[in-house]
């Protein structure tokens, strides 16, 4: 979603499923934790707002964004979760490292989601500057964690309707 003229924290709350019976795992990258912890805060507050019980939210930490897919897979292997939110940020540097980390992370998260047939939300900021990440983790463009939590609730509800 482009953030120009948009706020990631604004959504129509009447169309959000009740998460009272949902169990959600959140995997958070510790790299750039000033940003990722803000994303976590937005995601968790949104889940609670829509009925997910505090004890039904499990949070695990991994070193960086590249480890998010494996962290999500470890959580899903337990069979205890209806959905996972992966949270991280990768900020452009001077080398191609940014490209490899972003691509590997995105494809890994997609692969885990399809392997386990379970929603795994991609809440990984891939910004050109630190300021852009700040702006999308509770700053002028809202909080991408909110958007990821809403998407997770909607995808879990879709899966439950289709079973």
NORQUI-V908074 format. One record per backbone hydrogen bond with DSSP energy under -0.5 kcal/mol. NH is the residue of the N-H (numbers start at 1). CO is the residue of the C=O. If there is no record, write none. Layout:
NH;CO  NH;CO
This chain:
6;3  8;141  10;7  11;9  13;11  15;12  16;13  19;50  22;19  24;56  25;83  26;58  27;85  28;26  28;60  29;87  30;62  31;63  33;30  35;32  36;32  37;33  39;35  40;36  41;37  42;38  43;39  44;40  45;41  46;42  47;43  48;44  49;45  50;46  51;48  52;47  56;53  57;54  58;24  58;56  60;26  62;28  67;64  68;65  71;67  72;68  73;69  74;70  75;71  76;72  77;73  78;74  78;75  79;76  80;75  82;23  83;23  84;119  85;25  86;121  87;27  88;123  90;125  92;127  98;95  99;96  100;96  101;97  102;98  103;99  104;100  105;101  106;102  107;103  108;104  109;105  110;106  111;107  112;108  113;109  114;110  115;111  116;112  117;113  118;113  119;82  121;84  123;86  123;121  125;88  125;123  127;90  133;129  134;130  135;131  136;132  137;134  138;142  139;134  139;142  141;135  142;139  144;136  146;143  147;143  148;144  149;145  150;146  151;147  152;148  153;149  154;150  155;151  156;152  157;153  158;154  159;155  160;156  161;157  162;158  163;159
